């Protein structure tokens, strides 16, 4: 009997009726023993179990509770884990995390820990070192990735339930940054890796982190910024504590002048070069001058140096973001309202702000990061590749001193400092991907995973407010963990760009966009792979009348010339063909740009009318079961496109190895079947005997699963109901026939 249970083989037991009660007792005993046998929890290096409680019910279906899971709730110094008593239904494909299981939540991802006692009608939001005067019957976890997870303690011991709730609340509010799990985890991994490799590096990160002059030199050469140089006056953070040690400044400015100018800026933040346009224009970000009297004097000298760097000595255009964009409190308030209602508010943008040469902000560490990044994303196709986008985030957010520790509120110290600025930026990037699906190498899955990575404290990218703070904490951390001085810090606290920490090579292929059109397209001629580069002559006027839904990477005919003209007529009535109206430079620019054929590797201008702005459904609605559409959503197109691209790449591989005809042998292409792990696409090409239908496991929330993530007690009577009533429209508007 015992062996048959643990081997999970079917068994049959015959007993006499008078011994039935003995069987019942024995059966319950076996179930209890089997329950504890299954409750095994795998711990990572440095992870310890703080508290746990058995016989917990995780709410899956709020209506009847038939699908609820029973299991064990565990709190460690890293995460909250729920281990089901029975194995959940096996899924054919979903995003499997190497650090977090399907029912795990990292402690840094918890926004609120709420306990409920239904009998007494009490509800309490728990914080660190707080007391709980009642025995909780429910635990509700509000997560920063928009999950709302609910546990019930119907059969659990009341004292055990109370202890695990207090433990979760306590460890979710660490008193010090070093108490985050990442420090203990990476310290243990460092020593284990050093023992196994004798101190040698085993992985190379291709994304530049801009912590050395060579990274900046390569970026200067790539953008052609010949009149700019790498400056090292901030080595050891002697000038500014929030800037990186190496910055790019005009070549005409001496170091002594920069030291003098620094005293006038907030936190001594010298104006920071971001990027150069091929025509010589530079994008520079800066904070406001603290002294109004010195503002005009020093700003003018800096502006003169920027002007000298331009080939035609064009004058500097200055844009003050504080006057044109909302502050962080407004953004946080808007995000909270949006999260509650799942209805997007109209948000108008002025086109002129996208084309400034200098953008200013009080501290140059918040909205400057978002605006400067979006400008470069629209102008430079390099940043639309996966590696280029990662270098953009590293350069404009991490090294520029965005306050990730405060804005993400990892330590739960000041809610007023919290603001989803980085999420706002990722949403803007998604809007552009949605409008130009062939211009970006990465997918919305990648953007979603990148956002989720902010709440996993095992890498240093999103943990610190500045490079100096990172250096100080890692130096203290190295002393605590007995790491020799001078060791490369990235060895034991790597950036998030080392995706192998979180995902396998197969799952990282979900980041690849099958529709991406890069700088060049490979072709085979006479058995040799050559490169075909597109030119402006490659575009023809036939694009204007193309009936396809996706033309040159734009959805729903937005790339056609007629639609572009009509769009400009709506956006700017002055853009009509009336010649008597005097056009401003910006109006003339828009008219000329929208009259040209679209170039995937050229300038990208987002469409800003309310009808063009969409809800990022994969991020905001992935945990809502009511919004999950089986075999619907953009994944239907993604599935077919991956298979098509995979088949094309296999054919290209066969053509590459084709040796050509010989006098005595019939020409046959050489077989080329790369291993599935080595393929670039997540979905591989179907064989001749396979069905072309969509797999049953594909839903609009793929590769995420909404199982066990309760949106709210009921959607009836809430603002989301009206929105979800139109969910069936997504299936008809985003299927393969309408998208491809």
N, C-alpha and C positions, 0 to 999 in steps of 0.2 A: 504493500500500500504506500509506504513512504517513498520507495524508489520510483514507483509509477507516477507520483505527484511531481517529484523533482525532475524526472525525465520528461515530464509533460506528455505522457502517453495515456491514451484512454484506458480506463480500467472498469471492472464490474465486480460488485461485491454482493453476495447473496447471504442474508441473515434471517433468523427466525423472528417473528413479531415480538416475542417477549424480551428479546435482547435489543430491541430497537433503540431504547434510551441510551444504551451503551454506545451504539453506533453514532448517535447524535452528539454525545459528549466527545467521542474520539474524533468525529468529523470537525467539530469546532476547534479542538486542540490542534489538529493538523492545519487548519486554516490559519490559526494564529501563528503557528510556527512557520508556516510557509510565508505569511505576511512579513515577518521579520527577516526571513531568508532573502526575500526580494528587495528589502529596503537597504541594499548596499549602496553606498555613496562614494564615488571616486573623488579624491581630493587632489588638488594640484600642489606643487611645491610651495610651502609656506601657508597653505590653507588649513584652517582648523575649524572644527565644529564647535559653535558657541552654545547652541541650544536646539532642541528638536522636540516634536510632539507627534504622536501616532494617531491613527484613526481620524484624519482630517479629510473633509470633503471639499474638493475644488469645484466651484460652480461653473458648469459649462452651459447648460440650458436653463435660463431663469424661469421659463414658463412652467415646466413640469419636473425638472430635475432628473429626468431619466438618464441623461447622458453625463451626469456628474461623475467625477473621478474620486475614488477613495485612495488615500495614501499617507505618506509621511511628509511633514513640513520641517525643513531643516534651515537653520540660520548659521552661516559661516562668516568669517571675516571678509569674504569676497561677495557672496551672493545669497539670495533666498532660493532654495531648491524645493521642488515638490516631486517626490518619487511616487508614481502611481502604483497601486497594489497590483493591478493587472497591466500588461503591456498594452499601450494604445494601438489603434489600428495602424498597420504598417503603411507608410506613405512611399510611393514610388520615387518622388523627387520633391525636395524642399531644401531650403538653405540650412545646411547643418553647420553649426558653429563649433569650432574646436574648443572653445572655452566655456560656452553656455549651452546647456541642453534645452529642449523645447519648452520645459516648464521652469526654467531658471530665469532670475532677474538679478542683475548686478546691483549691489547696494547703492552705488552712485547714481543709478537710474531711477531710484525712488524719489518721488516728489513729496508725497504725503503718506503717512502710515496712520490709518484710521481704524479704531476698534469700536465695536458696536455690541450692546447688550439689548437684545430684543425684549426680554422680560421686563427690564426696568426702563426701556425707552431711552437709553443713554448712548451718546456718541462722543468719542474723544479723539482728537488729533494728537498723536504721540510725538514727543521730541526726545532728545538725548537726556538721560538721567531723570526721567519723569516717573511718577508713580501712577499706578492704575488701581483705583479703588473698587472696581467691579470686575467680575469674571467675564471676559469677552465671549460672546457667542459667534461673532463674525470678525474677520480681519479683511479690510479692503486696502489694496495697494494701488495708489495712483502713481503711474510711472511717467517719466519725462519723455518716453517715446510714444505716449498717448495710450498705452495699455491701462486698463482698469481691471485688476485681478481680485477675485473674491474667494475667501476661504471660510468655511463654516466648521465650528467645533461641536457638532451635535453629539458625537460619541467620544470626543477627546476629554482627557482629564482637565478640569477647570484651572488648576494651578499650573499645569504644564502649558496650557494655552496662553495663560497670562505671561509666563516667563518667556516664551518664544516671541510674543508680540513686543515685549519690552526690549528683548535682545535685538530684534530687527530695527526698532526705532533708535536704539542706542548706536548700533554700528552703522546705521545710515546717516548719522550726524557726527562724523569724526571731529575731534577737537583739534587735530593737527594733520597737516598734509601727509606726514610720514606714516600716519595710521592707515592710509589707503592701502589696499591690498597690493597694488602694483609694486610698491617698494620691497615688500617682503618676497613677492613672487619673483621679480627680476633679480633680486639678490641671490636667491637660491639657484635660479637658473644659471646665473653667471658662474658660480662656483662649479656647478655640475658640468657646464659646457667647457670650462677651463680644464677640468680633470680629464674630460674625454678628448679634447683637441690640443692639449698642452699649450693653451693660451692663444692658439691661432684662430683667426676669424673664419667662420664657416659660411657666412652669408654676406653678400654685397648688395647694398641698397642703391638702386640706380637713380632715384629721385634726389636732386641736389637739396641740401638742407641749408645752404647759404651761411655756414658757420666758419668759412675760410675764404680768403681773397680769390682763390681759383674759381669757386662757384660764381662769384660776381663777375670775374673777368670773362668767363664763358658767356654769361648773359649779356655783357656789354658787346662782345663780338657778335653774338647771334643777332642782336637788334641793330647793330651798326652805330652804336653811340660813341663815335670816335672822339667827341669833345667832352667825354665824361671819364672819371677815373675812380678807382677804389681807394677809399680813405681809411686809415687805421688809427685816427685820433681817439677813437672810443675803445681801444683795446683795454681789457680789464675793466671796462665800463667806467673809465675815468671822466667822461664828459656827461653822458646820459645813462641812467639806469634802466631805461625802458627800450632803448635802441639796441640793435645788434652791435657786435664789436667792429664789424666792417660795413661801411655804407658807401654808396656811390654819389659823388658830388661833381659839380662842374669843374673841368680841368683848369679853368682860369682862377679859381678860388684857392688861396693858400691855406694850409692847416691853421696857421695863427689867426687868420681872419675868421675861420669857422669856429674856433674856440671863443673868439670875441662875440660872434653872433649868437652862440649857443646860450649865453646868459640871458638873452632877451626872450627865449621861448620857454613855454611850460615844460618842466622837467628836462630842460636843456635839449629838447628834441630838435636837432638840426633838420631842415627840410630834406626829405627822403626821396631819392630818385626811384621811380617804379619801372619805367619802360620807355623805349624810343620807337617812334613810328619810322618807317622807311624814308619818309620825306624829311626827317630830321627833327620833327616836333617831339618834345619830351613831356612825359606825365610825371609830375612831382606832387607829393603830398606833404602837408605841413600843418602844424598846430598854430593857434593864434599867438601873437606876440603879447607877452605879459605886460610890457610897458608901452602904453599908447604913444608916448613921446618918441620912443626909439623905434616904434613900429615902422614909420615911414622911411626913416633913414636906413635901417638894416634891410628891410624888405626890398627897397629899391636896389641896393647893392646886389642882393641875391638875384633879383629879377634881371638885372643887367647881365649877370653871369649866365643865367639861363638863356637870355636872348643871344649872347655871343655863341652859345653852343648850337644855335640853329643856323643852317646854311645861308638863309636869307635874312638872318637877324630879325625874325618875326617877333612882335611884341607878345608879352606874356598875358594870358587871360586868367583871371583869378575868380574862383567860385567859392563862396562861403556856404558850407553844408549846414551850418547851424541855422541859417536863415531859410534854407530851402527844404530841409528834411526834418522829420519828427525826431524827438529825442528818444532815449532808450526807454523811458517810462511809458511814452506813448506806444512804442513798439510792443513792449511787454503787455500792456493793457489790451491792445488790438489782438495780439496772439491769444490771450486768454479767452476773449470773446469768440474768436474764430474757432478755437478748440472746443468751446462749449456748444456752439451751434452748427459747426461744419458748413457754414455758409460764408462764402468769400465776400468781402466788402470791396466796392470799387476803389481803386487806388490809382490816382492819376499821377503821371510823371511829366515833367517838362523836358522836351527833347534837348534843349540847349545845354542842360547840365551834363550830358554825356560827352561833350566835346571840349571840356576845359583842359588847359595845360597845367594849371595849379589848382588843387582842391585843398581847402582849409577846414579845420575843425578845432575845437578847443584843446583837445589832447591828442588828436590824430591817431586814435586807437580803436575807434568803433566804426562809424559809418564810412570813414575814409577807407577802411579795409574793404568794405563791400563795394563801394562805388569804383575805387581804383581797380579792383579785380574784374568787375563787370565791363569796365571800359576796355581793359586789355583782352578780355574774352571776346568782345565784339570786334576788335580790331586785328588781333593776332591769331591766326589759325593754329599756331603752335600750342596755345593754351587750350585748344579744343581736343587735343590728344590726351590720352590717359596720363602719361608721364608729364606732359606739359601742364595739365590742370593741377596735378599734385605739386609741382614746383611753384605754381602760382599761389596756391593756398599756403605753402610753406613760406614763400617770400612775403606775401602781402598780409598774412594773418599771424603766423607764428613768429617770424623774425621781426616783424614790425611792431610786436608787442601788444597784440589784442589780448584783453584780459579774460582769457578762457576760464581761469579759476573763479573769478568773480561773476562773470556773465553766465557760466554754467552752474554757479553756486554749489560747487562740489562739497564744500564744508558746511553748507546751510547756515552761514553766519549772517548774511544780509540779503533779504529778499528784494530790497529796493535796487540792489546792484545786478540782480539777475535779469537777463534779456536774451532772447533767442536770435541774436544778430547773425550768427553763422547759419542758422536754419533759414533765416530770411534770405541770405545770399544763395543757399542751395535751392530754395524755392524759385528764385529768379533764374538760376541756371536751368532748372527744370522747365520753366516757361519757354526758354529759348530752345531747349531740346525738343519740346513739344511742337514748336513752330518750325524748327529747322532740324528734322530728325536725322538727316544724313550728314550734318556738319560736325557732329561730335562722335568721338571714338568710344565714349563710355555711355552707360545706360542709366535709367532712373533707378535701377536696382543698386548700382554703384553709389549714387547720391544718397539713397536711403541707408545703405550700409555705412557710408561715411558719417552720416548724422548719428546713427546708432553708436558708432565708435567713440563718440564724445563721452558716453556713459560707461565705458569699459576701461578701468584705470590700470591697464597693463602696459601702456606706452605713454611717452611723455609729450606727445604733440598737443593734446588738449587739456593738460593739467596745470599749466603755469600761466602767470600774467606777463612774463617777460623772459628774455634769454638769461638775464642776470639771476632772476629768481630760480630758474631751472638749474643754472650752474651752482648756485649756493646750496640748494636742496640736494642735488646729486653729489656735491662734495661732502656734505654731512652724511649722506647715505653711504658713500664709498667708505668713509671712516667707520661707520657703524657695522658695515658688512665686511670689513677687512679687505677691501679692494685696493691694490697698490696704487699710489699716486701716479698720474700720467696715463692711466689706462683710458682707452677710448670709451667715452660714456655711452655711445650708441650700442656698444657691445652688450651691455646689461640693462639698458633702458631704451630700446629701439623706438623709432617713430612709428606712427600708424601705417606708413607706406610699406612696411614689411608685412604684407597681407598674409603671409604664410603663418603668422601667429594665430590668425583667426579662421582661415579657410584653406581648404585643400586646393590643389591646382585645378581640379575639375570645377569646383564651385567658383573660383575666380574667373572662369570663362563667362559667368553671368554678367561680368562687367563690360564685356565686349559688345559693341553695337554692330550688328551685321549690315546695317545700311550705311556705315561710315564711308565717306569718300575722302581719301587722304590726298596728299600733295601729288601723288603719282599712282598710276594704275599699271599693274604688271601685265605683260602680254608675251606670247611665245611666237618667235619667228625663226624658221629653219632650225628648230630644236633648241634655241637659246632664249632665255628669259630676258626681255628687254623692258625698258621703262617708257611709258607713253605719258607725256605731260600735257595737260590740257592748256589751251590758250584761249584767248577771247574769241578767236575765229571759230573755235569748236562749237560755239553756241549759235543757233540759227533762229530765225524769226518764227519757225514752226512751233517753238515753245509757247507762243502766244495762244495758239488754238488747241493745245494739247488737252484731251479730255481726261487724262489720268488724274487720280486723286492725289498722288504724290508726284510733283514735278520738281526736279532739281532739289529734292529734300524738303520741300514745303508741303504741308498738309492742305488738302481740300482746295487745291487750286490757288492757294495764296501766292504762289510763285509766278502766276501768269501776269503778263503785263497789264491786261485789262483790269484784273483785280487790284493790282498795285495802284493804278491811276484812280480807281474808284475809292480805294482806301485813303489816298491823299486828298481826294475831294471831300471825304467825311472829316478827316483830321484837320485839314487846313483849306477852308473854302477859297483862300486866296491863291491856291495852287492851280486854279483854272487857267484856261488858255487865254484869258484876257490880258493883252499886252500892256494896257494902260496902267495896271496896278504895279506899283513899285515893290519888288521883292526884297526881303531882307536876305543876308548871306545864308542864314540857316534854312530859310524857305527855298532858296535856290538850290542849296545842297540836297535837300530832301527831294525836290522835283527831279533833279538830275539823277539821283541815285535810284529812285523808284522807276525811272524810265529805262534803266539798263537791264540787260539780261543778268540773271542771278548767278553769282559765283560762290561755290561752297567754300573756297579758300580765301574769299574776300571779306568785305565788311558785312557784319550781321547786325541788322537793326530790328529789335523786337517790335511787334505790333502791340500798341498800348491801349487800344479801345477796350472797354469792358467786355465786349463780345469775344475778344481775342484772349482774354485771361481765363485760365481754366483752373480747376481744383486738382491739386496733386493727389489723386485718389490713392495711389499705391502707398503713399506715406500717411496721409491723414485718415484713410478709411480701411487700412489693411487689417485692423483688429476688430472691425465691426462685422459680425457674421451676417447681418441683414444686407450688407452692401457687397457681399462676396458673390460673384457671378460664376457659376460652373461653366467652364469652356468659353468664357467671355473675357472682355477687356483686351488690352494691347498685347497680352501674352499670346493670343491667337496668331497675330501677325509675326511676333517675335519667334514663335516656334517654327513657322514655315520658312521664314527668312534665314534662320540659323541652318536649317536643313539645306536650303538652296545654296547658301554660301559655302557650307561644308562640302557639298557635292562639287561646286565649282573649284574649290581649292584642291580637292582630290584629282579632278581632271587636269588642273594645271600641273600638279605634281607628276601625273602620268605623262603629260606632254613634255615636261622638262626632261624626263628620263627616256623619252622616245629616241631611239638611235637611228631611225630612218630605214628605208628599204635597202635590202641587199640582193645580189643576183639570185641567190638560191633559197632564200628564206622569206617566207611571207611576213610582211611587217606587222608587228603587234606591239602595242604600247606596253611599256614595262609596268609591272604591278607596283602600286604605291598606296599602301593602306596604313597610314599612320595610326599609332595607338591612340585610343580614345582620350587618354589623359593629355596627349600632346596636341590634340586638336584645339583650334582657336574658338570654336563655337560650342555652346553648352549642349544643344540638340544636334545630333549627327544625322547625316543623310540616311534616308530609309533605303532598305534593300528592296529588290524587285518583289519579294513575296510578302512584304509588310504592308499593313493597311495605312493609307494616307490620312485617316481620321485623327482628330485630336485626342491625346491621352485623357483618361478620365480624371487624372489628378490635377490638370490645369484649371486654375481659377483666376479671377481678376486680381486676387491678392498674391499670386505666385511671385516670388518663391517663399512668401511668408504664409503662415497659417493662423487663422483667427481662433482656432480651438482653444478654449480655456481663457479667453481674454474678453471679459464682460464690458461692453461699452457703457451701458447704464441699465438700471433695473427694467426699464421698458422704454421702447422708442415711441410708443403711442403718446400723442399730445406734446411732443417735443419738436423743435425746429428741424430736426433731422428727418422727421417722417416725410415731410413734403419733398425733401431732397431724395430720399430713398425710393419714393414712389416712382421716380423717373429712372430708377436703376436699370429697368428693362431696356431703356433707350440706349444705354451704353453698349449692350450686346449687338444692337443693330447698327450703331454708328462706329464701332471699333472692331468689327469683325474683319476677317481677312479680305473679303470682297470689297469693303469700303476703304481699306487702309493701304493695301498693296496695289 
